[in-house]
């Protein structure tokens, strides 16, 4: 699967939504807000662990809490 900057992604196992910053064939750099302190977090995650979250144009995305 190809990931592009700006894609909204989530771990295949679930969790918070993250935004793709950059990617290559094996790894994806992502950014998201922390759950407890709303600080920005970043990580490099293997591409095989992520799915793109598809939203309708009129759908607002809210994380499950």
Z-matrix of the N, CA and C atoms (Angstrom, degrees):
N
C 1 1.452
C 2 1.523 1 108.93
N 3 1.311 2 115.92 1 140.24
C 4 1.459 3 121.40 2 178.99
C 5 1.527 4 109.82 3 -98.92
N 6 1.321 5 116.18 4 131.29
C 7 1.459 6 121.87 5 177.75
C 8 1.521 7 108.49 6 -110.44
N 9 1.341 8 115.94 7 138.69
C 10 1.463 9 121.68 8 -179.77
C 11 1.523 10 109.75 9 -119.02
N 12 1.337 11 118.02 10 148.89
C 13 1.464 12 120.33 11 175.93
C 14 1.525 13 110.47 12 -52.65
N 15 1.326 14 114.83 13 133.96
C 16 1.463 15 120.77 14 -178.84
C 17 1.513 16 113.72 15 97.09
N 18 1.351 17 117.76 16 -17.01
C 19 1.468 18 119.84 17 176.82
C 20 1.521 19 109.69 18 -61.29
N 21 1.316 20 115.92 19 142.16
C 22 1.453 21 122.34 20 173.65
C 23 1.523 22 107.01 21 -93.22
N 24 1.340 23 116.87 22 124.93
C 25 1.460 24 121.09 23 -176.02
C 26 1.521 25 110.77 24 -130.21
N 27 1.327 26 114.39 25 166.97
C 28 1.458 27 121.74 26 178.18
C 29 1.521 28 107.36 27 -148.45
N 30 1.326 29 116.39 28 149.32
C 31 1.454 30 119.67 29 173.31
C 32 1.522 31 109.20 30 -59.43
N 33 1.316 32 117.46 31 143.59
C 34 1.464 33 120.92 32 178.22
C 35 1.523 34 111.12 33 -59.30
N 36 1.322 35 116.86 34 -26.87
C 37 1.461 36 121.23 35 179.28
C 38 1.524 37 112.71 36 -83.86
N 39 1.343 38 117.60 37 -2.83
C 40 1.462 39 121.74 38 179.37
C 41 1.513 40 111.39 39 108.04
N 42 1.324 41 116.20 40 -171.30
C 43 1.457 42 121.15 41 179.01
C 44 1.514 43 112.42 42 112.27
N 45 1.321 44 115.41 43 -166.93
C 46 1.465 45 122.43 44 -176.38
C 47 1.522 46 111.23 45 -71.45
N 48 1.318 47 115.01 46 156.64
C 49 1.460 48 119.89 47 174.13
C 50 1.526 49 108.64 48 -78.52
N 51 1.330 50 115.69 49 148.54
C 52 1.458 51 122.83 50 -179.55
C 53 1.526 52 108.13 51 -134.75
N 54 1.322 53 116.44 52 155.38
C 55 1.459 54 121.73 53 178.51
C 56 1.521 55 109.38 54 -108.58
N 57 1.337 56 116.09 55 132.39
C 58 1.462 57 121.44 56 178.82
C 59 1.526 58 109.49 57 -72.07
N 60 1.330 59 115.43 58 130.12
C 61 1.459 60 122.17 59 175.69
C 62 1.529 61 109.48 60 -96.66
N 63 1.330 62 116.35 61 -47.12
C 64 1.462 63 122.19 62 175.18
C 65 1.521 64 108.31 63 -160.27
N 66 1.332 65 115.73 64 163.20
C 67 1.462 66 119.34 65 -179.95
C 68 1.516 67 110.65 66 -154.21
N 69 1.324 68 114.55 67 158.91
C 70 1.454 69 121.68 68 169.40
C 71 1.526 70 106.69 69 -129.04
N 72 1.303 71 118.48 70 -163.99
C 73 1.467 72 120.19 71 -174.80
C 74 1.523 73 113.51 72 -67.88
N 75 1.329 74 118.14 73 -24.61
C 76 1.463 75 120.06 74 -174.98
C 77 1.521 76 114.93 75 -116.73
N 78 1.324 77 118.61 76 -25.85
C 79 1.464 78 121.48 77 -174.98
C 80 1.522 79 112.17 78 -129.64
N 81 1.338 80 114.25 79 152.26
C 82 1.463 81 121.20 80 179.80
C 83 1.527 82 108.56 81 -128.98
N 84 1.322 83 116.92 82 125.85
C 85 1.465 84 121.73 83 173.83
C 86 1.521 85 107.72 84 -88.80
N 87 1.338 86 116.26 85 127.34
C 88 1.461 87 121.28 86 -176.73
C 89 1.519 88 110.75 87 -128.81
N 90 1.344 89 115.09 88 161.60
C 91 1.464 90 122.60 89 176.79
C 92 1.522 91 107.94 90 -136.60
N 93 1.347 92 117.14 91 145.89
C 94 1.458 93 122.09 92 179.05
C 95 1.525 94 109.04 93 -159.43
N 96 1.320 95 116.18 94 166.43
C 97 1.463 96 121.55 95 175.60
C 98 1.517 97 109.35 96 -87.07
N 99 1.341 98 116.91 97 136.37
C 100 1.452 99 121.76 98 176.90
C 101 1.519 100 111.12 99 -64.42
N 102 1.327 101 116.28 100 153.49
C 103 1.466 102 121.14 101 -176.36
C 104 1.521 103 113.24 102 -72.99
N 105 1.318 104 117.88 103 -36.34
C 106 1.459 105 119.60 104 -172.58
C 107 1.524 106 114.49 105 -100.45
N 108 1.322 107 117.44 106 -30.84
C 109 1.466 108 118.78 107 -174.30
C 110 1.529 109 114.08 108 -120.59
N 111 1.318 110 117.89 109 4.48
C 112 1.465 111 123.11 110 -179.72
C 113 1.528 112 113.68 111 55.12
N 114 1.330 113 117.26 112 21.15
C 115 1.462 114 120.51 113 174.38
C 116 1.528 115 108.87 114 -80.22
N 117 1.320 116 116.48 115 147.22
C 118 1.463 117 119.78 116 176.41
C 119 1.518 118 109.90 117 -69.67
N 120 1.312 119 115.92 118 135.82
C 121 1.464 120 122.98 119 178.33
C 122 1.522 121 108.14 120 -120.37
N 123 1.323 122 116.82 121 149.77
C 124 1.456 123 121.30 122 176.03
C 125 1.518 124 109.33 123 -133.68
N 126 1.328 125 115.70 124 154.97
C 127 1.458 126 120.99 125 177.24
C 128 1.517 127 108.95 126 -160.68
N 129 1.319 128 114.95 127 159.23
C 130 1.456 129 122.07 128 169.48
C 131 1.516 130 106.23 129 -109.21
N 132 1.331 131 116.44 130 122.78
C 133 1.461 132 122.44 131 -173.61
C 134 1.525 133 108.75 132 -123.31
N 135 1.343 134 117.52 133 138.02
C 136 1.463 135 119.19 134 175.59
C 137 1.531 136 110.62 135 -57.69
N 138 1.321 137 116.48 136 133.43
C 139 1.465 138 121.52 137 -176.98
C 140 1.521 139 112.11 138 -57.31
N 141 1.307 140 117.93 139 -32.71
C 142 1.461 141 121.65 140 -178.02
C 143 1.533 142 111.98 141 -63.76
N 144 1.323 143 118.10 142 -17.35
C 145 1.470 144 122.76 143 -177.73
C 146 1.525 145 113.58 144 -90.45
N 147 1.342 146 118.78 145 -4.02
C 148 1.463 147 122.16 146 -171.94
C 149 1.523 148 113.29 147 -116.46
N 150 1.325 149 114.92 148 149.89
C 151 1.460 150 123.62 149 170.73
C 152 1.523 151 108.22 150 -124.32
N 153 1.328 152 116.92 151 143.84
C 154 1.462 153 121.45 152 173.47
C 155 1.518 154 108.11 153 -76.01
N 156 1.324 155 116.79 154 137.30
C 157 1.461 156 122.13 155 176.10
C 158 1.520 157 107.07 156 -92.13
N 159 1.314 158 116.68 157 118.90
C 160 1.465 159 121.83 158 179.83
C 161 1.523 160 108.91 159 -94.42
N 162 1.334 161 117.23 160 125.11
C 163 1.456 162 122.35 161 178.25
C 164 1.517 163 109.58 162 -117.79
N 165 1.324 164 116.31 163 144.26
C 166 1.456 165 120.33 164 171.15
C 167 1.519 166 108.00 165 -70.80
N 168 1.323 167 117.38 166 155.50
C 169 1.465 168 121.12 167 -179.28
C 170 1.521 169 113.00 168 -57.66
N 171 1.336 170 117.64 169 -32.26
C 172 1.458 171 121.09 170 -177.16
C 173 1.523 172 113.00 171 -99.97
N 174 1.322 173 117.43 172 9.88
C 175 1.459 174 121.40 173 -177.32
C 176 1.519 175 110.25 174 -96.83
N 177 1.328 176 116.44 175 131.99
C 178 1.458 177 121.78 176 173.25
C 179 1.512 178 107.63 177 -93.51
N 180 1.346 179 117.08 178 135.30
C 181 1.455 180 121.10 179 -179.21
C 182 1.519 181 109.65 180 -95.72
N 183 1.324 182 115.84 181 130.13
C 184 1.459 183 121.57 182 174.38
C 185 1.508 184 107.71 183 -130.45
N 186 1.355 185 116.47 184 133.80
C 187 1.459 186 120.84 185 177.52
C 188 1.513 187 110.36 186 -68.84
N 189 1.329 188 115.84 187 146.91
C 190 1.461 189 120.13 188 170.81
C 191 1.512 190 107.32 189 -74.75
N 192 1.310 191 117.14 190 134.18
C 193 1.466 192 119.83 191 -179.37
C 194 1.491 193 109.69 192 -120.81
